[in-house]
Amino acid sequence: MHHLLPLLAALPLLGAALLVVTGRHLPRAAAETTGLVVSGGTAALALVLLADSSPPMVEWVGGWLPVDGESVGIVVVGDGPALGMAALVSLLVVAALAYSWRYFAEPPPGHPGAFTALMLVFQGAMCGFALAGDLFNAFVFFELMSVVAYALTGYRIDEARAVQGALAFGVVNSLGAYAMLMGIGLLYARTGELAMTKIGRGLDTAATGHGGPDGLVLASFVLVLTGLLVKAAAVPFHFWLPDAHAVAPTPVCMLLSGVMVELGVYGVWRVYGTVFAGPGGIPAADLTRALVTLGTVTAAVGAVMCWYQRHIKRLLAYSTVAHTGLFLVALGVLTPEGDDGIALYVVGHAGVKAALFACAGILLDRYGSVDEHELHGRARELPGVAVMFAIGAVGLAGLPPFGTALGKGVAEEAVGGPLTVVYVTASAITAGAVLRVTARVFPGLGPRPPDARSDLETSGTGERPETSGPLRRIPDTMRTVPAVLLAASFAVGVVPGFGALVARSVNEAGSGGAHASVRWTAHGLLLGLASTALAAVLAALAVTRPRWVAAPGWAVPLRRLQSGHVGDYVAWLLVGVTVLGALALPGVLGG
């Protein structure tokens, strides 16, 4: 079975090449059917390999096997987390392509396969990154993923805002990629290796002669993690994400927030555990300090900014930032329970967040707006969408028995103490913001909010539908896809044995075989109910007292940081590199 591993990246790329060659000669239905078949086939292959992933599979692409321990080939690793991420990526691509079936207005005339081809390349790159066993090829797939994401974000190239959002996305993520490449170069200079496991052993061997990690190891760690944290949209590397989500097509947003950002978090977990976790890497206490600090700040900033948004897609994007912070906090405690909780949280969050973006896309294509104020009461005729929006909101809050609630509960027990407050507060604020939107936009509860004309750039007014014109009837696929995604997120928490299966796969790959117990507990259930109740209270207060959503004086500077100027975002990226280095420095100096 291990010989089939490279196909998870190759099949979507081959499908994309086929569409590029033949797409302009095919009817649109045929091109989109091809995309669904290829992405669905890749998802099926990933699930088959995942079912047979114990022990982990390793494949040297093209048969370039190591000789006397030395290799020049490309190695792919098929353990539980890698194949799980590949399966999640592929299933979400299937959902995104099904959602856009025959409704999406493609700007390039005469190229019916262009959008589908780009989506398949995106899928292949993300699967390749998840499976990569060496750092350089992880970087190659990382860059391919980024380049395609830039193109998809700015796909509506006739709109200035789309180009601006794609440009900010491209510049910031390219700088993150350059940082990652420089870090890989430093590791190669020290160890002469590119395979992750060999780099880890090489650092440990070198540490015996240096008395521990030194400045080169610290620099490589900071640079590699910078690239991954940019992709994960951790504060202060996050500014590109809301700008990109505001302009990207809805199916693309489903992937950006549903799985691409999570791949950055996955990369942090994989690279540290494989490369830097030994005696020659970064001490565990320093990684904990760095990730818990950045994660807490990210959760706080994301939650606050989410609450004060009226542009629905930006609101959902900031919710993603906040949850990224929660993922990083649990990873930072370096326990099997933390890893297991975040793995389940990521799976549940992917379904909920993709479904919410799909519902936001329905509003855009029906009313030509994603502005919470302008849409006040206009969507009364869409009760089904209202129900899905509300279900997505309580899923974000961690209402049992959603998969998000199970993952959140396990993670909360792992982090313990004051950090539990961060989880409850951040999830309640982001879910409360989505519930507030639901109450205002659909039944039109509460007084109509005043129009803030000074904030038109981020208000969500004047948006163009992604169809050829406003929809009079919502296509069945656009209703079915978010419903299925929400049902899948619910199933993560209720299917017997699923949580234990995920935990076992994660522990075998990253915890030395140390197994943790994953189950519903009274503690997790109570915290999930508490965050949901707090979200409902916040939403009710916001609907009945609109001034609660008006940004107070202390929050205005925070909003102004999201300036839209690429130079500002680059400056904050440099600040983030400095902060990350400062947080990891004490242990290296002590060594």
N, C-alpha and C positions, 0 to 999 in steps of 0.2 A: 504493500500500500504506500510505502514511503516514496516510491518513484512518482506518485501522482501529486506530491506536494507542490512542485513548481507550476502545475497547471492552475492553481488557484490565482496566481498572478498572470499566467500566460493566456488563459482562456479569455478573460475580458479584454486584454490587449489585442488578441487576434480578432475578437469580435469587433472591436473598434476599428481595426485596420480594414476589415471587410466592409464596414459601413462607410468608411472614407472612400473606398474604391467604388462601391456600387450604390451608395446612398442616393446620389442625385438621379439615378436611373430607376429607383424603386418608388412605389407609392408609399406615402407616409405610414400607412398602416403596416406595410411589410417591414419597413425600417424599424418601427417601434416594436413589432412582434419579435424581430431578430434580437433587439436589445433585451427584451424580457426573457427570451429563451436562453440567451448567453448568461445573463446575470442570475437567472433562476437555476441554470445548470451548475454554475459556480457555487451557489449557495447549497445546492444538494450535495455536491462533492465535499464541501467544507463540513457539512453535517455528518456525512459518511466517515470522513477521516477523523472527525472529532470523536465519534463513537468508538474508534479503534486507536485512540491516541495514547494508550497506556500499554507499554512504556512509550516515552516520547520518540517520535520519528525524526531522523536526521537524513537529509539528502544533499549530496554534492551535485549541483546542476551540471549536466553534460558529462557526468562521469569523471570529473577532475578530482580524483581522490587524493588525499594527502600522501606524501611519500616521505618516510622517515620523520613523520611528525610535522613536515612543512607542506604548505598548501598555497596554491594560487587560485583555487576555484571558489565558486560562490556556494555557501552553505545556507540551507534553509532548515528551520527547526519547527517541527509540528508537535509541540506539547499542548496541554489543555488550554492555557490562556491564549497562545498564538492562534490556534485553530478556532477558539471561541470568538476572538476578535474578528477573524476572517469571516466566520459565519455571520456574526452580527452585522459587519459591513455589507456583506452580500445580500442579506435579507432586507436591510434598509434601502439598498439600491433598487431591489425589486419593488419595494413599496413606493419609492420615489418615482420610478418609471411608470408604475401602474397608476399613480396619482396623476401624472401628467399625460396619460394616454389620450391622444387625439384632441386635447384641449389647449395645450401650450402653444402660444403663438411664437414661432421661431423667427427671429429677425432676419437671418440670411435667406432670401428667397431662392428657391431652387435647390436647397440643401436639406431635405427632410431628415437625413440621418445625422446631422451635425451635432445636435444637442445630445442625442442618444450615444453617439460615439464618444463625446467628451465624458459623459457619465460612466461609460464602461472603462475608459482610461483611468478615471478617478477611482473606480472600484479596484482595478488591477493594482494601482499604486498603493492604495491603503492595505490591500491584502499582502502585497509584497513587503511593506513595512512591518506588518504584524508578524510575518514569518521569518524575516531576515535574521540570520545567525551571526553576521559580521557587521561591524559598525559602518564600514564604507558603503556597503550595499543598502543598509538601512538609510543612510544619507541619500543615496541615489533615489530610492523610492520616496523618501521624504520630500525631495525636491520635485520629483514628478508629480506627487500628490499636490504640492503647493502650486506648481505652474498651471495644472489643470484647474485647480480651485480658483486661481486668479481669473482664468478665462471664463469660467462658469459664473463667477461673481459679476463680472462686467459683460455678461452675455448680451444684455440690451445696450449695445454700444452706442446707440443713437441718443442715449440719455446721459447728460453730463454727470449726474449724481452717481450713476452706475460706474462710469469711468473713474470718478474720484474715489469711490469706495474700493474698487479693484486696485487702484494705484496704491492707496494706503495699505491694503492687504498685501500687495506684492512687495512693496519696499520693506515693511516691517518684517514679514516672514522671510524675505531673502536675506536680510541682515541676520536674522536668527539662524538661518541655514549656513551662512558664512561662518558664524561663530561656532556652530557645530562642527563644520569641516576643519577649522583651525584646531579645535579640541581633539578631533580624530588624528590630525597630523602630529600633535604633541604625544599622544598615546603611542602612535606608530614609532615615533623617534625614540621613545623610552623602551618599548618592548619588541619592536620589529614584527608585530602581529596586528591583524585586523579582526580575526574572529573574536567574539566577545569573551568566550570562556578562556581563550589563550591570552588575551590582554589582561584579564583578571589574574591569571597565574603569573604572567610576566611582571605585573606590578608587585605582586607578593614576593616574587624572587628578588626583584630590584630593591624592595624595602629592606631586605636583610643586610644589604650593603650600605643603605642610607640611614638606617636607624628609624625608619618609618616613612610615611608620605612626606613629600617636599613640595616646593612651590610649583614645580611642573605638574605634579598630580593635581594640585588644587586648581591651577589654571585650566587644565584639560577638563576637570569636573565642572567648573563654572561655565566654560564655553559650551560643552555638550549639553548641559542642563538648560542653558539659556535657549538654545534652539528648540528643545522640547517644551519648555515652559511658554515660549512664544506661541507655539502651536496649541498648547493647552489653554491659552488666554488667561494666564495667571497675572494678577496685578504685580508690577506696573507694565506688563507686556501685553495687556488686553485691549488696548484702544482700537486696534484694527477690527475687532470682532463686531461691535455694534454697528460700525459704519458699513461693514461688509453685509451683515444680515439685513440692514435697512434697504439695500439695493439688489441683493441677490434674488434670483427667482425662487419661488417657494420650494420646489423640489430640491434645490441646492441647499437652502436653509435647513431642510430636514436632515441632510447629511452633515452639514457643517456642525450643527449643535448636537445632532443625534449620535455621531460617531467620530468625526475628525478631531474634535477637541479632546474627546476621550482617548484617542490614540496618542496624543501628547502625554497624558497622564500615564497611560500604559507604557510609553517609552521611558518615562522616569523610573517606573517600577522595574522594568526589564534591565535597563542600563545599570542602575545602581546595584541591583541584586547580582548581576552577572559580572560586572566590571569593577565596581568600586567598593564592594562590601567586604573585601578581605583586608588583612593587615596592611597591605600596601596601598589601600584606597583611602576613602574618607571615613573617619570614625563615625559610628552610628549616632553618637550624641550630637555631632555637628549636622548630620543630615536631618535628624529630628528637629533641631533648632531651626534650620533653614526652611523645611517644608511646613512645619506647624506655624511658624511666623508668617510666611508668605500665604499659606492657606487661610489662616484666620483673617488677615487683611483682605485677601481676595473675596472671601465670603461676605465680609462686612461691606466692602465697597460695592460689590455686585448687588447685594440686597438693597442697599440704600438707593443706588442708581436705578434699580428695577422699579422701586416704589414710586419714584418721581417721574417716570416716563408716561407719555400719552401716545407715543408711536408704538403700536402693539408689537411689531417685529423687534424694535429696539428693546422693549420691555422683556420679551422672551430671551433676547440675546444676553441681557444683563442677568437674567435668571440663570442662564448657562454659566456665566462668570461666577456667580455665587456658588453654584453647585460644584464647579471646578475646585473652588476653595475647600469645600467639604471633602472632596476626594483627596486632595493633597494633605489635609490634616490627618486623615486616617492612614494614608500611606506613611506619613512621617513618624507615626508611633512605632513602626517596624515590628508589628506583631502579626502572627497568622490570622488572628481575628480581624484586625484592621484590613488586611489584604482581602479576606473573604467578603467582608461587608461591602467594600468598595466594588468588588467584582459584581456582586448582585445589584448594588446601587446603580452601577453603570448600565447594566442590562435593562433594569426597570426604567431608568431615566431616559434611555434612548427611545423607548416606545412612547413614553409620555410626551417628551419634548418634540419628537417628530410629529406626533398627532396634533399638538397645539399649533405648530407652524402650518400644518395642513389646514387646520380650521381658520387660521389667520389668512391663508391664501384664498379660502372661499369668500371671506369678507372682502378681500381686495378685488377679486374677480366679479363679485356681485355688485359692489357699491363704489369701486374705484377709490377706496380709502382704507387706511388702517389706523385712522385717528380715533382714539377713544372718545373724544369730545364730539367730533362731527358725527360719529355713528350712534350717538345716544338714542336708544329706542328704535333705530331703523331696522334692526335685524329681528324684530318680533316674529317675522314670517319664517324664521329658521329655527324652530324649537329643537330639532335634532342636533344641529350644530351647537346650540346653547348647552344642551346636555353634555355633549362631548367636551366642550370647553370647561364646564364645571367639573367633570370627572378628571380631566387633565390637571386642573388646579389642585384638587384634593390628592391626586397622585403625587404632585410635586411636594405637597405638605407632608407626605408620608403616612397617609391614612391606611391602616391595616384593612385588608390583607394584600395591598399592592406590593409588587416586587420592590419598589422604592422604599416602602416601609420596612420590609424585611432587611434589606441591605443597610438602611439607615439605622435600624435598631441594633444590628450586629456591630456596625461601626461606632455607634454611640457608646456601647459597652466597652469597646476596645480603647477609645480615647479617654473616657471617664472624666470625672471632675468638672472643672469650669468649661472644658471644651464641649461638653454636652449642651451647654447653653448656646454655644455658637451654632450647633446643628439645629436645635429647636427654633432659635430666632431667625436664622437665615432661611430655613425652609418655610417658616410661617410667613415671613415678609414677602418672599417671592410668590408663594401660593396666594397670599392675600391680595397681591396686585393683580393676579390673573382672575381671582374671584370678583374683584372690583370691576374689571373690564367686562366680565360675564354679566354682572348685574346691570351695568349701565348700557351696554351695547344691545343686549337682547331684550329683556323686558322693559328697559328704560327706567330703572328705579332711581329715585333721588332727583334732586334738582339738576337741570342741565348745567354742566360746568361752564364757567366763563371761558371765552376763547382767548388764548394768549398769543396775540399777533406777533409779539416779539420773538416767538419761538417757532416760527413757521418751518425752519429748516429741519426740525426734528419732530414736527407735529404729526406727520403722516397724511396730511391733506394733499390733494392734487396728484395722487399716485395714479399711474396708468395700469389698468388691468393687464394681466399676463396672457389674456386671451385676445382675440381679434376685436372684442368689444365686451361690454358688461354682460354677464351671463343672466339670462332670464330663467334658466333651469339649471340647477347644479347637477353635473354629470354623476352617475351612480358611482364611478370609480373614486371621485373626490370625496364622497360620503363614506364609502366602504373602507378605504385605506385607513383613515384615522380611527375608525371604529375597531378595526382589526388590530392596530397598533396598541390601542388602549387595552383591548382584551388580552393581548400578549403580555403587556406589563402587569396586568392583574394576575395572569397565569403564573408568572415568575414567583409570586408569593404564595400560591395555593397548590401548585402541582406537587404531590408528595415526592420527596427525595430530590427535587431539582436543586434546592439550596445546598444540600449535602454533596451532590455531584459537583457543583461548581466549586465548592470549598475544597474538595478533595483534589480537583485538577489544579487549582491555584497553589495549594500547599505543596503538592508534589513537585511543582515547577519552581517555586520560590521560597519555600520555607524548610528546605531540607527534609521534607517528608513529615514534619511536625503537623499533625492534624488538629484542627480546631473544630469545636462543635458549633454548628449553625442551625438555629431553631428559633421559633417564636418564644419570647420570654415576656413575663409580665412587665418588666422594665421597658422593653422595646415597645410593647403595645401601648403602655401609658404615655410614653413620650410621643409616639405617633399620634395618638388621640389629642394630646396637649397641643402639638404643633398645628394640627388641623383646626382645633377649636380657636386657637389664637389667630390663625389665618382668617377664619370666619368673622371673628370680632373686628379685626383690622379692616376687612372689606366692608363690613356694615358701617363702621365709623366713617370710612372714606366716602361711601355712597351718601350717607345722610349729612355729612359735614365736609363739603368739597374742599374747604381750606386745609384739610389734612393732607391733601395731595399737592398743595402748593409748596414748592421747595422753600424751606426756611433759609435765613441768612447764612447759616453755617454750611448748608449744602450747596449754595450757589457756586463757590469756588470749585467744588468737586465736579459739578456739571460742566463748568467752563474748561476743565482739563480735556474733555472730549471735544476738542476744538475743530477737528477735521483737517488740521494742518499736519502733513506728513513729518515736517521738521520737528514739531512738538513730540510726536510719537517716537521718533528716533531718539530724541533727548531722554525721554523716559525709559526707553530700552537700555540706554547706557547707565541710567540710574539703577535700573534693576540688576544689571550685571555687577555693578559695584556693591549693591546691597547683598546679593547672593554670595559674592566673594567674602564680604565682611562676616556674614553669618557662618560660613564654613571655615574661616581662617583660624579660630582659636585652637582647634584640635590639631591642625597641621603644625602650628607653631609649637604646641606642646609636644608633638612627636619629634 
